[in-house]
Each structure stands twice: as C-alpha cells, then as structure tokens.
Amino acid sequence: MSDARPTAPRVASVAVATPPHRHRQRDIAAVFAGAFLAADAVVRRQFTGIAAHTGIEYRHLSLPLAEYRRPRTFTEYNETWAVTAHQVGHDALVRALDAADVRPDEVGAIVTTTTTGACVPSFDAGLIGRVGLPRHVARMPMLGLGCAGGAAGLARTRDYLRGHPDQIAVLVSVELCSLNFQCTDASVANLVATGLFGDAGAAAVVFGAHRAPEAAGPALVAARSRLHPETEHLMGMRLGTDGFVVFLSPHIPDFVEKHLPGEIHGFLAGHGLTTQDIATWVCHPGGPKVIEVLDRCLDLPPGALDRTRASLAERGNISSASVLDVLHRTMAAPPAPGSHGLLLAVGPGLTSELVLLHW
C-alpha cells in the first residue's frame, strides 16, 4: 500500500511586525537630508529627489524620527538594534504562532535571518525564552544574506522539515535598516539606501509534510540558491568603525535583467513548468527599477507584481522581511487550489533565491 501523505512542507501562517514609529516618506526624507553632516545643499536636494522617486509612501523606523538628527556611534546603534530586534521578532513570531494555532512548545526548529545588526548569542536566543519555545529547539541563525534572507530562510526551513516531517519549524526575519544610517557618507549608494530601506520583522510557521494538511498556505515544493560568480562588488555591506556601510552598484538592474530570467526558466523547467504556469509571483521589492526589470524581462501579466509594489509603498524595502510581507499579502487572497507560485529574492553576493510554491 502506497503512502499517500503529502511530501512537501507547507506554510501555515506568516505575520509581520514593525517598530512603532511610522512616518510619511517625505517627512523621513526631510529629516535625513538635514542629518547628513558632510553634505552640501546640492547633495541634500539629490537625496530628497532620490527618496521621492522610490514608490514609497511610508516607512517604519526604530527610533523617533527627530532622533536621527543626532549622530550615534556604532555601539549605540547596535545596542538599540538588539533591544528592538528582540521586541519586533517576538511580536512577529507570537502573531504567526497564534494565526497557525500552534503552541510555542510544539516548535522543533527556529531559523532566523538578519543583516542589520549583530549580537552573540544570536537574537533567537532571546526569543526562545520570551516566546516559550522548547529549550531543545534546533537553532539556525543566518547573518549576512541581506534581501535574499527571507527566501533563503524559507528554503532552509524546508530543508530541515524534509528530514523531520512530523515537526513544526518557524522562520523569523528582523531587519532594522535605519539603524545603519551613515550620516557622514554622501555617496550615491548611501543616499539610495537611506531613501529606500525601512524597519520591520516577519515570521512564518511551517508544518512538516506529515502535518501539512493542517496548514492553509502553500507547499514549499522545491528551492534553488545561486551565488553568481564575480558579483560580490555589486551589492553588500562593509563593517567599519561607523557600523554597516551599504554599497549598491547602479548596474544591479542590468545584471538582474541579463541573468535572472535564465535562472528562473531553468529552475521551472526542471519541474516541468514555464513562467506561464505560475499563477502568483511572490517577489522581493528591491526597488522600482528592479521591479520594472522583473515585469519586463519575465513578460508578466498585468498586476502580477501589485503586491510587491504595495509592500514597497507601505513599508519601504525591509530587506529579508520584504518577501515574507509579500507572501503574507498573497496568503490573504491566495490563488486557486492546485496553482503554482514562485517566491524569489535577490541579495548580496550576488545571490538569487527561488522557492517553488504550490497551493
């Protein structure tokens, strides 16, 4: 007699949490423009123009807006990061567990991802006690995957549950990008980062295959990670005396257009699919140019990236938490049962992360 049980882990819930300080993009831009210490009026106008053309309407910040006018040391910012990351991560995880009707003591593994701060032990250690996860829970903290971390985190959660199909695992992403504000750096890369990134956390609860029928979200059918060679210079962070310093190449959209479609087509072909078989696209909102490139080079139907654009407008680019926010929005109005979806993100390295979904 064959085993008819599901073979893929399935997402039960996703929740998003934010720091309490929410402001309009234009108000944030005005304060940060005045906080650039070494910038002249031309640079400040340049930054304000960049921020106005991001497609962002609101962002959440970890500090009251006026406090970004005062320069802080990396030590001060990272201390704020640690306190805020524990709170935001706690809120996101508790909401996700409640939405999935899962008790904390039922969780077998916790995957965490961040790029915007650091603490030892990693911030999952604080969550375990506060939320009430088992003391023997398997821990998988990931640092440095940037915007790709949410998709990679889902893939690693899937990997764990393939070996533990009776268990439940959780993924927690926390990105507090405003705490990396470099007030003395007037480079275009820093102006773009300061105008684009927001603060938030997200959590997902995923059921192993033997418990998958209890979950309402998509099955995590397959995943692929690709570290593209000789691309480390395009995107990332350098750690210096002033903290995490973002570097972003203006050639990122060109690289995405040249290389990502082939990666996606090859991944889908390995599962007997084409882009025409994908009913829903869960894409990280890297920025307006990257969104436009994805729309064009994949020849997506009208509205395919509406949730991606909505996430960017309402929260900014919240790094690894962004793709989970888009997944949360997708699960609120899912495609028809039996449909396929593709979750994807691009991050530093340059890395692409793909996860095939099935409803």
PAMARGU-192723 format. One record per residue (C-alpha): residue number from 1; residue in three letters; y, z, x. Coordinates in Angstrom, 1 decimal, padded with zeros to 4 digits. Layout:
<pts>
+-----+-----+--------+--------+--------+
|   i |  aa |     py |     pz |     px |
+-----+-----+--------+--------+--------+
| NUM | Ala |      Y |      Z |      X |
...
+-----+-----+--------+--------+--------+
</pts>
This chain:
<pts>
+-----+-----+--------+--------+--------+
|   i |  aa |     py |     pz |     px |
+-----+-----+--------+--------+--------+
|   1 | Met |  000.0 |  000.0 |  000.0 |
|   2 | Ser |  003.4 | -001.0 |  001.5 |
|   3 | Asp |  006.3 |  001.4 |  002.0 |
|   4 | Ala |  009.0 |  000.2 | -000.5 |
|   5 | Arg |  011.6 |  002.7 |  000.7 |
|   6 | Pro |  014.9 |  001.4 |  002.0 |
|   7 | Thr |  015.1 |  000.7 |  005.7 |
|   8 | Ala |  018.8 |  001.0 |  006.4 |
|   9 | Pro |  021.1 |  004.0 |  006.4 |
|  10 | Arg |  023.7 |  003.9 |  003.6 |
|  11 | Val |  027.3 |  005.2 |  003.4 |
|  12 | Ala |  027.6 |  007.9 |  000.7 |
|  13 | Ser |  031.3 |  008.6 |  001.0 |
|  14 | Val |  034.5 |  008.1 |  003.0 |
|  15 | Ala |  037.6 |  010.3 |  002.9 |
|  16 | Val |  041.0 |  010.1 |  004.6 |
|  17 | Ala |  043.3 |  013.0 |  005.6 |
|  18 | Thr |  046.8 |  012.9 |  007.1 |
|  19 | Pro |  049.3 |  015.3 |  008.6 |
|  20 | Pro |  051.9 |  016.4 |  006.1 |
|  21 | His |  054.9 |  014.6 |  007.5 |
|  22 | Arg |  055.2 |  011.2 |  005.7 |
|  23 | His |  058.3 |  009.0 |  006.1 |
|  24 | Arg |  059.5 |  005.5 |  005.5 |
|  25 | Gln |  059.1 |  003.1 |  008.4 |
|  26 | Arg |  062.9 |  002.5 |  008.6 |
|  27 | Asp |  063.6 |  006.2 |  008.9 |
|  28 | Ile |  061.0 |  006.7 |  011.6 |
|  29 | Ala |  062.4 |  003.7 |  013.5 |
|  30 | Ala |  065.9 |  005.1 |  013.4 |
|  31 | Val |  064.9 |  008.4 |  014.8 |
|  32 | Phe |  062.6 |  007.0 |  017.5 |
|  33 | Ala |  065.2 |  004.4 |  018.5 |
|  34 | Gly |  067.6 |  007.2 |  019.2 |
|  35 | Ala |  064.9 |  009.2 |  021.1 |
|  36 | Phe |  064.3 |  006.5 |  023.8 |
|  37 | Leu |  066.1 |  008.3 |  026.7 |
|  38 | Ala |  066.5 |  005.4 |  029.1 |
|  39 | Ala |  067.1 |  002.6 |  026.5 |
|  40 | Asp |  070.4 |  000.9 |  026.0 |
|  41 | Ala |  071.8 | -000.4 |  022.7 |
|  42 | Val |  070.0 | -003.8 |  023.2 |
|  43 | Val |  066.6 | -002.1 |  023.6 |
|  44 | Arg |  067.2 |  000.1 |  020.6 |
|  45 | Arg |  068.0 | -002.9 |  018.5 |
|  46 | Gln |  065.0 | -004.6 |  019.8 |
|  47 | Phe |  062.7 | -001.7 |  018.9 |
|  48 | Thr |  064.3 | -001.5 |  015.4 |
|  49 | Gly |  063.6 | -005.2 |  014.9 |
|  50 | Ile |  060.0 | -004.9 |  016.0 |
|  51 | Ala |  059.4 | -001.9 |  013.7 |
|  52 | Ala |  060.9 | -003.8 |  010.7 |
|  53 | His |  058.5 | -006.7 |  011.1 |
|  54 | Thr |  055.2 | -004.8 |  011.2 |
|  55 | Gly |  054.5 | -004.9 |  007.5 |
|  56 | Ile |  054.5 | -001.1 |  007.5 |
|  57 | Glu |  056.3 |  000.8 |  004.7 |
|  58 | Tyr |  055.2 |  004.4 |  005.5 |
|  59 | Arg |  053.6 |  006.4 |  008.3 |
|  60 | His |  052.4 |  010.0 |  008.7 |
|  61 | Leu |  053.4 |  012.0 |  011.8 |
|  62 | Ser |  052.0 |  015.1 |  013.3 |
|  63 | Leu |  055.5 |  016.7 |  013.9 |
|  64 | Pro |  058.6 |  016.9 |  011.7 |
|  65 | Leu |  060.5 |  013.6 |  012.3 |
|  66 | Ala |  063.5 |  015.3 |  013.9 |
|  67 | Glu |  061.3 |  017.0 |  016.5 |
|  68 | Tyr |  060.6 |  013.7 |  018.2 |
|  69 | Arg |  064.1 |  013.7 |  019.5 |
|  70 | Arg |  063.2 |  016.4 |  021.9 |
|  71 | Pro |  061.3 |  015.3 |  025.0 |
|  72 | Arg |  058.0 |  017.1 |  025.4 |
|  73 | Thr |  055.5 |  017.4 |  028.3 |
|  74 | Phe |  052.0 |  016.1 |  028.0 |
|  75 | Thr |  050.8 |  019.7 |  027.9 |
|  76 | Glu |  052.9 |  020.4 |  024.8 |
|  77 | Tyr |  051.9 |  017.2 |  023.0 |
|  78 | Asn |  048.2 |  017.7 |  023.8 |
|  79 | Glu |  048.3 |  021.3 |  022.5 |
|  80 | Thr |  049.8 |  020.0 |  019.3 |
|  81 | Trp |  047.2 |  017.3 |  019.2 |
|  82 | Ala |  044.3 |  019.9 |  019.5 |
|  83 | Val |  045.7 |  022.0 |  016.6 |
|  84 | Thr |  046.4 |  019.1 |  014.3 |
|  85 | Ala |  043.2 |  017.2 |  015.1 |
|  86 | His |  041.1 |  020.2 |  014.1 |
|  87 | Gln |  043.1 |  020.5 |  010.8 |
|  88 | Val |  043.1 |  016.8 |  009.9 |
|  89 | Gly |  039.4 |  016.4 |  010.9 |
|  90 | His |  038.5 |  019.4 |  008.9 |
|  91 | Asp |  040.3 |  018.1 |  005.8 |
|  92 | Ala |  038.7 |  014.7 |  006.0 |
|  93 | Leu |  035.2 |  016.0 |  006.6 |
|  94 | Val |  035.4 |  018.5 |  003.8 |
|  95 | Arg |  036.6 |  015.9 |  001.4 |
|  96 | Ala |  033.9 |  013.4 |  002.4 |
|  97 | Leu |  031.2 |  016.0 |  002.0 |
|  98 | Asp |  032.5 |  017.0 | -001.4 |
|  99 | Ala |  032.6 |  013.4 | -002.5 |
| 100 | Ala |  029.0 |  012.9 | -001.4 |
| 101 | Asp |  027.9 |  016.1 | -003.0 |
| 102 | Val |  026.5 |  017.3 |  000.4 |
| 103 | Arg |  026.4 |  020.8 |  001.7 |
| 104 | Pro |  027.6 |  021.3 |  005.3 |
| 105 | Asp |  024.2 |  022.9 |  006.2 |
| 106 | Glu |  022.5 |  019.6 |  005.3 |
| 107 | Val |  024.1 |  017.7 |  008.1 |
| 108 | Gly |  021.9 |  016.7 |  011.0 |
| 109 | Ala |  024.4 |  015.0 |  013.3 |
| 110 | Ile |  028.1 |  014.6 |  013.8 |
| 111 | Val |  029.7 |  011.6 |  015.6 |
| 112 | Thr |  033.4 |  012.0 |  016.5 |
| 113 | Thr |  035.9 |  009.5 |  017.9 |
| 114 | Thr |  039.4 |  009.7 |  019.2 |
| 115 | Thr |  041.7 |  008.2 |  021.8 |
| 116 | Thr |  044.9 |  010.0 |  021.4 |
| 117 | Gly |  044.2 |  013.5 |  022.8 |
| 118 | Ala |  041.6 |  015.5 |  024.7 |
| 119 | Cys |  040.0 |  018.9 |  024.7 |
| 120 | Val |  036.9 |  020.5 |  026.2 |
| 121 | Pro |  034.8 |  021.3 |  024.3 |
| 122 | Ser |  035.5 |  018.2 |  022.2 |
| 123 | Phe |  037.2 |  018.7 |  018.8 |
| 124 | Asp |  033.9 |  018.5 |  016.9 |
| 125 | Ala |  033.1 |  022.0 |  018.2 |
| 126 | Gly |  035.9 |  023.5 |  016.1 |
| 127 | Leu |  034.7 |  021.5 |  013.1 |
| 128 | Ile |  031.2 |  022.8 |  013.3 |
| 129 | Gly |  032.2 |  026.4 |  012.7 |
| 130 | Arg |  035.1 |  025.9 |  010.3 |
| 131 | Val |  033.2 |  023.5 |  008.0 |
| 132 | Gly |  029.9 |  025.3 |  008.3 |
| 133 | Leu |  027.7 |  022.7 |  009.9 |
| 134 | Pro |  024.4 |  023.9 |  011.4 |
| 135 | Arg |  024.7 |  025.3 |  014.9 |
| 136 | His |  021.8 |  023.0 |  016.0 |
| 137 | Val |  023.6 |  019.9 |  014.7 |
| 138 | Ala |  023.4 |  016.9 |  017.1 |
| 139 | Arg |  026.8 |  016.1 |  018.6 |
| 140 | Met |  028.0 |  012.7 |  019.8 |
| 141 | Pro |  031.7 |  012.8 |  020.8 |
| 142 | Met |  033.2 |  009.5 |  021.7 |
| 143 | Leu |  036.5 |  009.1 |  023.6 |
| 144 | Gly |  038.4 |  006.0 |  024.6 |
| 145 | Leu |  037.2 |  003.3 |  022.2 |
| 146 | Gly |  040.6 |  003.0 |  020.6 |
| 147 | Cys |  040.9 |  000.9 |  017.5 |
| 148 | Ala |  037.3 | -000.1 |  017.7 |
| 149 | Gly |  036.1 |  003.6 |  017.5 |
| 150 | Gly |  035.7 |  003.7 |  013.7 |
| 151 | Ala |  033.4 |  000.7 |  013.6 |
| 152 | Ala |  031.6 |  001.8 |  016.8 |
| 153 | Gly |  031.2 |  005.3 |  015.3 |
| 154 | Leu |  029.5 |  003.9 |  012.2 |
| 155 | Ala |  027.2 |  001.8 |  014.4 |
| 156 | Arg |  026.2 |  004.8 |  016.4 |
| 157 | Thr |  025.7 |  006.9 |  013.3 |
| 158 | Arg |  023.4 |  004.1 |  012.0 |
| 159 | Asp |  021.5 |  004.2 |  015.3 |
| 160 | Tyr |  020.9 |  007.9 |  015.0 |
| 161 | Leu |  019.7 |  007.7 |  011.4 |
| 162 | Arg |  017.3 |  004.9 |  012.2 |
| 163 | Gly |  015.4 |  007.4 |  014.2 |
| 164 | His |  016.0 |  010.2 |  011.7 |
| 165 | Pro |  015.7 |  008.5 |  008.3 |
| 166 | Asp |  015.4 |  011.8 |  006.4 |
| 167 | Gln |  018.7 |  013.2 |  007.7 |
| 168 | Ile |  022.3 |  013.0 |  006.9 |
| 169 | Ala |  025.0 |  012.3 |  009.5 |
| 170 | Val |  028.8 |  012.4 |  009.5 |
| 171 | Leu |  031.4 |  010.5 |  011.4 |
| 172 | Val |  034.9 |  011.9 |  012.0 |
| 173 | Ser |  037.8 |  010.0 |  013.4 |
| 174 | Val |  041.1 |  011.6 |  014.3 |
| 175 | Glu |  044.0 |  009.6 |  015.8 |
| 176 | Leu |  047.4 |  011.3 |  016.2 |
| 177 | Cys |  049.2 |  008.3 |  017.8 |
| 178 | Ser |  052.7 |  009.7 |  017.5 |
| 179 | Leu |  051.9 |  012.4 |  020.0 |
| 180 | Asn |  051.7 |  009.8 |  022.7 |
| 181 | Phe |  055.3 |  008.9 |  022.3 |
| 182 | Gln |  056.8 |  007.8 |  025.6 |
| 183 | Cys |  060.5 |  008.4 |  025.4 |
| 184 | Thr |  061.3 |  007.1 |  028.8 |
| 185 | Asp |  059.4 |  003.8 |  028.6 |
| 186 | Ala |  061.4 |  000.9 |  027.3 |
| 187 | Ser |  058.7 | -001.7 |  027.9 |
| 188 | Val |  057.9 | -004.1 |  025.1 |
| 189 | Ala |  054.3 | -002.8 |  024.9 |
| 190 | Asn |  055.6 |  000.7 |  024.3 |
| 191 | Leu |  058.2 | -000.5 |  021.8 |
| 192 | Val |  055.4 | -002.3 |  019.8 |
| 193 | Ala |  053.1 |  000.8 |  020.0 |
| 194 | Thr |  055.8 |  003.2 |  018.9 |
| 195 | Gly |  056.7 |  000.9 |  015.9 |
| 196 | Leu |  053.1 |  000.3 |  014.9 |
| 197 | Phe |  050.8 |  003.3 |  015.1 |
| 198 | Gly |  050.5 |  006.2 |  012.7 |
| 199 | Asp |  048.6 |  009.5 |  012.5 |
| 200 | Ala |  045.5 |  010.2 |  010.3 |
| 201 | Gly |  041.9 |  011.1 |  010.3 |
| 202 | Ala |  038.9 |  009.8 |  008.3 |
| 203 | Ala |  035.3 |  010.9 |  007.8 |
| 204 | Ala |  032.2 |  009.2 |  006.5 |
| 205 | Val |  029.0 |  010.7 |  005.2 |
| 206 | Val |  025.9 |  008.5 |  005.9 |
| 207 | Phe |  022.4 |  009.0 |  004.5 |
| 208 | Gly |  019.3 |  008.1 |  006.4 |
| 209 | Ala |  017.1 |  005.4 |  004.9 |
| 210 | His |  014.7 |  007.7 |  003.1 |
| 211 | Arg |  017.7 |  009.3 |  001.2 |
| 212 | Ala |  019.7 |  006.1 |  000.8 |
| 213 | Pro |  019.0 |  005.7 | -002.9 |
| 214 | Glu |  021.2 |  008.7 | -003.4 |
| 215 | Ala |  024.2 |  007.0 | -001.8 |
| 216 | Ala |  026.8 |  005.0 | -003.6 |
| 217 | Gly |  028.2 |  003.0 | -000.7 |
| 218 | Pro |  027.0 |  000.1 |  001.4 |
| 219 | Ala |  023.9 | -000.1 |  003.6 |
| 220 | Leu |  024.5 | -000.4 |  007.3 |
| 221 | Val |  022.2 | -003.3 |  007.9 |
| 222 | Ala |  023.0 | -004.3 |  011.5 |
| 223 | Ala |  025.6 | -003.8 |  014.2 |
| 224 | Arg |  026.8 | -005.5 |  017.3 |
| 225 | Ser |  029.1 | -004.4 |  020.1 |
| 226 | Arg |  030.6 | -006.8 |  022.6 |
| 227 | Leu |  032.5 | -005.9 |  025.7 |
| 228 | His |  034.3 | -009.2 |  026.6 |
| 229 | Pro |  034.4 | -009.7 |  030.3 |
| 230 | Glu |  037.6 | -009.6 |  032.3 |
| 231 | Thr |  039.7 | -008.4 |  029.4 |
| 232 | Glu |  040.5 | -004.8 |  030.5 |
| 233 | His |  044.1 | -005.8 |  031.2 |
| 234 | Leu |  044.8 | -006.8 |  027.6 |
| 235 | Met |  044.8 | -003.5 |  025.8 |
| 236 | Gly |  044.3 |  000.1 |  026.5 |
| 237 | Met |  045.8 |  003.4 |  027.7 |
| 238 | Arg |  046.6 |  004.8 |  031.1 |
| 239 | Leu |  046.7 |  008.5 |  031.6 |
| 240 | Gly |  049.6 |  009.8 |  033.7 |
| 241 | Thr |  051.9 |  012.8 |  034.0 |
| 242 | Asp |  053.5 |  011.9 |  030.7 |
| 243 | Gly |  050.3 |  011.5 |  028.8 |
| 244 | Phe |  048.5 |  008.5 |  027.4 |
| 245 | Val |  050.6 |  005.4 |  028.0 |
| 246 | Val |  049.7 |  002.3 |  025.9 |
| 247 | Phe |  049.5 | -001.2 |  027.3 |
| 248 | Leu |  049.3 | -004.2 |  025.0 |
| 249 | Ser |  049.3 | -007.8 |  026.0 |
| 250 | Pro |  051.1 | -010.4 |  023.9 |
| 251 | His |  048.1 | -012.6 |  024.4 |
| 252 | Ile |  045.8 | -010.4 |  022.2 |
| 253 | Pro |  046.1 | -012.6 |  019.1 |
| 254 | Asp |  045.3 | -015.7 |  021.2 |
| 255 | Phe |  042.2 | -014.0 |  022.5 |
| 256 | Val |  041.1 | -012.9 |  019.1 |
| 257 | Glu |  041.5 | -016.5 |  017.7 |
| 258 | Lys |  039.6 | -018.0 |  020.7 |
| 259 | His |  036.7 | -015.6 |  020.9 |
| 260 | Leu |  036.1 | -013.6 |  017.8 |
| 261 | Pro |  035.1 | -016.3 |  015.3 |
| 262 | Gly |  032.2 | -017.4 |  017.6 |
| 263 | Glu |  031.1 | -013.8 |  017.9 |
| 264 | Ile |  031.2 | -013.4 |  014.1 |
| 265 | His |  029.4 | -016.6 |  013.4 |
| 266 | Gly |  026.7 | -015.9 |  015.9 |
| 267 | Phe |  026.2 | -012.4 |  014.6 |
| 268 | Leu |  025.9 | -013.6 |  011.0 |
| 269 | Ala |  023.6 | -016.5 |  011.9 |
| 270 | Gly |  021.2 | -014.0 |  013.4 |
| 271 | His |  020.7 | -012.6 |  009.9 |
| 272 | Gly |  020.6 | -016.0 |  008.1 |
| 273 | Leu |  024.2 | -015.7 |  006.9 |
| 274 | Thr |  027.5 | -017.5 |  007.2 |
| 275 | Thr |  031.1 | -016.4 |  006.5 |
| 276 | Gln |  030.7 | -018.0 |  003.1 |
| 277 | Asp |  028.0 | -015.3 |  002.3 |
| 278 | Ile |  030.4 | -012.4 |  003.0 |
| 279 | Ala |  031.9 | -011.1 | -000.3 |
| 280 | Thr |  034.1 | -008.5 |  001.2 |
| 281 | Trp |  035.8 | -008.1 |  004.6 |
| 282 | Val |  036.5 | -004.6 |  006.0 |
| 283 | Cys |  038.8 | -005.4 |  008.8 |
| 284 | His |  040.9 | -003.1 |  011.1 |
| 285 | Pro |  044.6 | -003.9 |  010.7 |
| 286 | Gly |  045.6 | -004.3 |  014.3 |
| 287 | Gly |  049.0 | -005.7 |  013.3 |
| 288 | Pro |  050.5 | -008.5 |  011.3 |
| 289 | Lys |  049.8 | -011.2 |  014.0 |
| 290 | Val |  046.1 | -010.2 |  014.3 |
| 291 | Ile |  045.7 | -010.1 |  010.5 |
| 292 | Glu |  047.2 | -013.6 |  010.3 |
| 293 | Val |  044.8 | -014.9 |  013.0 |
| 294 | Leu |  041.8 | -013.5 |  011.3 |
| 295 | Asp |  042.8 | -015.0 |  008.0 |
| 296 | Arg |  043.3 | -018.4 |  009.6 |
| 297 | Cys |  040.5 | -018.7 |  012.1 |
| 298 | Leu |  037.8 | -017.4 |  009.7 |
| 299 | Asp |  039.2 | -019.6 |  006.8 |
| 300 | Leu |  039.0 | -016.6 |  004.5 |
| 301 | Pro |  039.6 | -016.9 |  000.7 |
| 302 | Pro |  043.0 | -015.7 | -000.7 |
| 303 | Gly |  043.2 | -012.0 | -000.9 |
| 304 | Ala |  040.3 | -011.3 |  001.4 |
| 305 | Leu |  042.4 | -009.1 |  003.6 |
| 306 | Asp |  044.5 | -007.5 |  000.9 |
| 307 | Arg |  043.0 | -004.0 |  001.6 |
| 308 | Thr |  043.7 | -004.4 |  005.3 |
| 309 | Arg |  047.3 | -005.2 |  004.6 |
| 310 | Ala |  047.6 | -002.3 |  002.2 |
| 311 | Ser |  046.3 |  000.1 |  004.8 |
| 312 | Leu |  048.8 | -001.1 |  007.3 |
| 313 | Ala |  051.6 | -000.9 |  004.9 |
| 314 | Glu |  050.8 |  002.6 |  003.7 |
| 315 | Arg |  049.7 |  004.3 |  006.9 |
| 316 | Gly |  050.5 |  002.0 |  009.9 |
| 317 | Asn |  047.8 |  001.2 |  012.4 |
| 318 | Ile |  045.9 |  004.5 |  012.6 |
| 319 | Ser |  043.6 |  003.3 |  015.4 |
| 320 | Ser |  039.9 |  004.1 |  014.9 |
| 321 | Ala |  040.6 |  005.7 |  011.4 |
| 322 | Ser |  042.0 |  002.4 |  010.1 |
| 323 | Val |  038.8 |  000.6 |  009.4 |
| 324 | Leu |  037.4 |  003.7 |  007.7 |
| 325 | Asp |  040.5 |  003.8 |  005.5 |
| 326 | Val |  039.9 |  000.1 |  004.6 |
| 327 | Leu |  036.2 |  001.0 |  003.8 |
| 328 | His |  037.3 |  003.8 |  001.6 |
| 329 | Arg |  039.5 |  001.4 | -000.3 |
| 330 | Thr |  036.7 | -001.1 | -000.6 |
| 331 | Met |  034.3 |  001.5 | -001.9 |
| 332 | Ala |  036.8 |  002.4 | -004.7 |
| 333 | Ala |  036.4 | -001.2 | -006.0 |
| 334 | Pro |  033.2 | -002.5 | -004.5 |
| 335 | Pro |  031.7 | -006.0 | -004.7 |
| 336 | Ala |  028.8 | -006.8 | -007.0 |
| 337 | Pro |  025.4 | -005.2 | -006.1 |
| 338 | Gly |  023.5 | -007.5 | -003.7 |
| 339 | Ser |  026.7 | -008.6 | -002.0 |
| 340 | His |  027.2 | -008.7 |  001.8 |
| 341 | Gly |  030.2 | -007.4 |  003.6 |
| 342 | Leu |  031.4 | -007.4 |  007.2 |
| 343 | Leu |  033.2 | -004.5 |  008.8 |
| 344 | Leu |  034.9 | -005.3 |  012.1 |
| 345 | Ala |  037.4 | -004.0 |  014.6 |
| 346 | Val |  038.7 | -004.9 |  018.0 |
| 347 | Gly |  039.6 | -002.3 |  020.6 |
| 348 | Pro |  040.5 | -001.8 |  024.3 |
| 349 | Gly |  038.2 | -003.2 |  026.8 |
| 350 | Leu |  038.5 | -005.8 |  025.1 |
| 351 | Thr |  035.7 | -004.8 |  022.7 |
| 352 | Ser |  034.7 | -006.2 |  019.3 |
| 353 | Glu |  032.5 | -004.1 |  016.9 |
| 354 | Leu |  030.7 | -005.7 |  014.0 |
| 355 | Val |  028.7 | -004.0 |  011.2 |
| 356 | Leu |  026.9 | -005.9 |  008.5 |
| 357 | Leu |  027.1 | -004.2 |  005.1 |
| 358 | His |  025.0 | -004.7 |  002.0 |
| 359 | Trp |  025.8 | -003.4 | -001.5 |
+-----+-----+--------+--------+--------+
</pts>
